Amino acid sequence: MKKTFKLNIENKHPDRLLESIKHEIRKYIKREKRKPLPDGVNYWDLKCKFAKNEEEPYSINFNDITKYINEASDEKCESFYMEILSTEGIKEEKTIEDEKEDEKE
């Protein structure tokens, strides 16, 4: 998803508009995570970029998406850009020996 969302639309309440934007983003994320995983892949890793108005997009943490959207709304920005791309993620399985080494450190 690469999309610019407008935060000020005539005849729409800003709070309802903000909630509909968040709903659309959540729907997209759920759809991406439901896709079947290729062989050797454990999960879908989501790479996110964000920009207010006409700024250059910068990388953000997936867990901070709503924080940045709320921040843009609070600053009365005209629009914001959101980019969410799913990539293949591979988690390495920890062995008991690795866990013991982590505890020693």
Backbone bond lengths (Angstrom), bond angles and torsions (degrees), N, CA, C in turn:
res aa  C-N    CA-C-N  psi(-1)  N-CA   C-N-CA  omega(-1)  CA-C   N-CA-C  phi
1 M - - - 1.441 - - 1.526 107.84 -
2 K 1.288 115.05 124.67 1.459 122.68 173.56 1.523 105.21 -131.27
3 K 1.321 115.88 108.15 1.449 117.54 -172.10 1.523 110.89 -150.02
4 T 1.335 115.26 145.95 1.453 122.29 172.62 1.524 107.98 -103.85
5 F 1.317 115.60 124.18 1.457 122.12 -179.40 1.529 109.18 -103.75
6 K 1.326 116.76 132.63 1.461 121.62 176.22 1.523 108.36 -91.14
7 L 1.323 116.23 134.92 1.460 121.08 -178.92 1.525 113.16 -99.01
8 N 1.323 117.33 -10.41 1.462 120.90 179.36 1.522 109.45 -124.82
9 I 1.312 116.05 98.70 1.460 121.26 177.55 1.524 107.18 -119.47
10 E 1.312 115.25 131.88 1.457 120.32 -178.45 1.533 110.58 -61.74
11 N 1.315 115.85 142.51 1.461 124.37 178.71 1.529 114.00 69.58
12 K 1.319 118.23 15.60 1.461 121.12 175.33 1.524 108.34 -127.60
13 H 1.317 115.29 133.00 1.459 120.16 179.29 1.529 108.77 -69.63
14 P 1.328 118.29 132.69 1.472 121.20 -176.53 1.531 113.66 -56.83
15 D 1.318 117.80 -38.25 1.468 119.94 -179.85 1.526 111.65 -66.33
16 R 1.335 116.77 -41.68 1.470 120.10 179.39 1.526 110.17 -67.63
17 L 1.322 116.45 -38.36 1.461 121.20 178.48 1.525 110.73 -63.33
18 L 1.330 116.16 -43.47 1.458 121.36 179.22 1.530 111.10 -61.87
19 E 1.326 116.65 -42.87 1.461 120.34 178.55 1.524 111.80 -65.68
20 S 1.319 117.49 -37.19 1.471 119.35 178.95 1.535 111.27 -68.42
21 I 1.326 116.76 -34.29 1.475 120.56 176.56 1.531 109.79 -65.37
22 K 1.326 116.74 -47.05 1.460 120.64 179.19 1.532 110.43 -61.15
23 H 1.333 116.70 -40.30 1.462 120.84 178.87 1.524 111.00 -62.03
24 E 1.329 116.88 -43.10 1.463 120.92 179.22 1.531 111.12 -62.23
25 I 1.319 117.10 -40.64 1.465 121.13 179.71 1.528 110.20 -67.55
26 R 1.322 117.15 -43.38 1.472 120.14 178.68 1.520 111.08 -62.26
27 K 1.334 116.49 -40.75 1.461 121.59 178.64 1.529 110.68 -60.67
28 Y 1.328 116.17 -42.87 1.467 120.35 179.38 1.530 110.65 -63.85
29 I 1.328 116.71 -43.18 1.463 120.69 -178.94 1.528 110.41 -62.93
30 K 1.326 117.29 -44.44 1.466 120.71 178.25 1.522 111.13 -60.78
31 R 1.327 116.65 -41.30 1.460 121.26 179.80 1.527 110.58 -63.37
32 E 1.325 116.89 -42.75 1.466 120.52 179.84 1.525 111.53 -65.23
33 K 1.322 116.80 -40.37 1.466 120.18 -177.97 1.524 112.29 -71.62
34 R 1.331 118.04 -21.06 1.465 121.90 178.40 1.520 112.88 -78.84
35 K 1.304 118.05 -16.22 1.464 120.08 -178.15 1.527 109.88 -61.38
36 P 1.339 116.49 144.20 1.473 118.79 179.23 1.529 111.37 -64.44
37 L 1.331 115.02 141.22 1.463 120.99 -179.09 1.524 110.93 -83.12
38 P 1.338 117.64 138.80 1.467 120.02 174.12 1.532 110.31 -68.71
39 D 1.305 116.23 165.58 1.466 120.63 179.18 1.531 109.95 -61.74
40 G 1.322 115.69 137.82 1.462 121.50 176.89 1.518 114.74 82.09
41 V 1.325 117.11 6.27 1.462 121.47 -179.24 1.524 108.71 -113.70
42 N 1.348 116.63 135.51 1.462 120.73 -176.77 1.516 113.51 -93.74
43 Y 1.333 117.97 -31.45 1.462 121.02 -175.09 1.522 110.19 -160.29
44 W 1.326 116.06 167.16 1.455 121.54 174.39 1.525 108.15 -92.73
45 D 1.311 117.11 120.87 1.460 122.51 177.19 1.526 107.33 -93.39
46 L 1.320 117.36 129.66 1.462 121.22 -177.24 1.524 110.21 -103.82
47 K 1.317 115.99 118.60 1.471 122.85 176.65 1.521 107.61 -94.64
48 C 1.322 116.87 128.46 1.462 121.29 -174.35 1.520 111.88 -123.37
49 K 1.320 115.10 142.28 1.465 122.59 173.51 1.519 107.75 -131.97
50 F 1.336 115.01 149.86 1.458 120.85 -175.59 1.520 109.30 -144.10
51 A 1.328 116.12 145.70 1.471 121.18 175.31 1.519 109.35 -152.02
52 K 1.316 115.98 139.85 1.470 121.42 175.92 1.520 108.04 -93.62
53 N 1.328 115.44 141.21 1.469 123.16 179.05 1.519 111.08 46.67
54 E 1.324 118.81 -118.24 1.469 121.75 -175.78 1.528 112.87 -106.46
55 E 1.328 118.21 20.16 1.460 121.61 -179.99 1.529 110.88 -69.54
56 E 1.325 115.16 167.47 1.461 121.96 175.30 1.538 108.08 -78.44
57 P 1.332 119.62 131.01 1.473 120.97 -179.11 1.530 111.63 -63.98
58 Y 1.318 115.76 141.80 1.464 121.66 177.59 1.522 108.92 -128.68
59 S 1.316 116.26 154.05 1.466 121.82 -177.44 1.522 110.83 -71.14
60 I 1.322 114.95 139.86 1.455 120.75 175.80 1.522 108.63 -132.01
61 N 1.322 115.71 162.27 1.449 121.96 177.43 1.534 108.50 -75.26
62 F 1.311 117.16 142.44 1.463 122.25 -179.45 1.527 111.94 -56.62
63 N 1.326 117.15 -38.14 1.466 121.26 -177.32 1.524 113.17 -70.73
64 D 1.327 118.47 -13.58 1.466 122.29 -176.37 1.522 113.88 -101.61
65 I 1.315 118.24 12.09 1.465 121.17 -176.77 1.520 111.45 -57.79
66 T 1.329 117.73 -52.05 1.467 120.15 -176.94 1.523 111.57 -65.98
67 K 1.320 116.90 -32.39 1.472 120.10 177.97 1.526 110.39 -61.42
68 Y 1.330 117.22 -44.60 1.461 121.13 -179.89 1.533 112.06 -69.26
69 I 1.322 116.64 -36.38 1.466 119.96 177.33 1.526 110.04 -64.94
70 N 1.328 116.93 -45.86 1.467 120.63 178.34 1.526 111.28 -62.57
71 E 1.317 116.62 -38.65 1.466 121.18 178.59 1.531 110.71 -62.63
72 A 1.319 117.26 -42.65 1.468 121.09 178.33 1.517 110.69 -64.37
73 S 1.325 116.57 -38.70 1.456 120.63 178.56 1.530 111.24 -67.41
74 D 1.312 116.93 -42.87 1.466 121.56 -179.95 1.529 112.01 -64.15
75 E 1.334 116.29 -31.97 1.471 120.88 179.69 1.530 111.98 -84.14
76 K 1.332 117.07 4.11 1.466 123.21 178.16 1.531 112.48 58.81
77 C 1.330 116.05 39.66 1.468 120.49 176.99 1.527 109.25 -68.52
78 E 1.313 116.34 150.28 1.455 121.16 177.89 1.530 111.48 -72.29
79 S 1.340 115.77 -37.44 1.458 120.44 -178.19 1.523 109.37 -158.30
80 F 1.332 115.08 169.51 1.462 120.20 172.25 1.525 108.72 -146.17
81 Y 1.327 114.46 155.81 1.462 122.16 -179.03 1.520 108.26 -108.22
82 M 1.331 117.03 132.85 1.456 121.96 178.25 1.520 108.74 -128.34
83 E 1.312 115.54 130.03 1.462 121.59 177.18 1.518 107.68 -126.11
84 I 1.320 116.65 123.83 1.465 122.32 177.96 1.523 107.16 -130.23
85 L 1.320 116.05 117.81 1.457 121.41 179.81 1.521 109.31 -123.02
86 S 1.319 116.61 133.10 1.462 119.78 178.89 1.526 109.40 -91.93
87 T 1.327 114.75 134.36 1.458 122.12 177.48 1.521 108.07 -127.92
88 E 1.294 115.51 163.11 1.458 120.27 -179.04 1.522 109.84 -76.89
89 G 1.322 116.13 130.78 1.461 121.17 179.50 1.512 110.58 -117.97
90 I 1.321 115.41 137.83 1.461 120.59 179.76 1.517 108.10 -125.51
91 K 1.334 115.76 118.88 1.457 120.88 175.77 1.517 107.94 -95.20
92 E 1.319 115.25 132.03 1.458 118.83 176.54 1.517 108.11 -82.90
93 E 1.325 115.25 135.01 1.452 119.60 -179.77 1.522 109.33 -75.27
94 K 1.326 115.48 132.76 1.463 120.50 178.07 1.520 108.84 -85.25
95 T 1.301 114.72 137.81 1.455 119.62 175.14 1.520 108.40 -96.31
96 I 1.300 116.14 171.12 1.460 120.99 179.74 1.521 110.30 -62.92
97 E 1.327 117.39 -36.20 1.468 121.65 179.52 1.528 110.79 -64.52
98 D 1.337 117.43 -40.57 1.457 121.35 178.45 1.524 111.03 -62.82
99 E 1.345 116.89 -39.87 1.459 120.89 179.91 1.515 111.49 -66.18
100 K 1.349 116.64 -37.69 1.474 120.13 177.99 1.521 110.53 -65.95
101 E 1.348 117.77 -37.71 1.458 121.53 178.69 1.519 110.75 -66.59
102 D 1.335 117.38 -37.71 1.467 121.96 178.32 1.524 110.49 -64.51
103 E 1.341 117.30 -37.99 1.457 120.87 -179.32 1.519 111.24 -68.85
104 K 1.348 117.81 -33.90 1.470 121.33 179.51 1.519 111.91 -67.25
105 E 1.307 116.98 -32.78 1.474 120.88 -177.30 1.462 108.59 -76.53
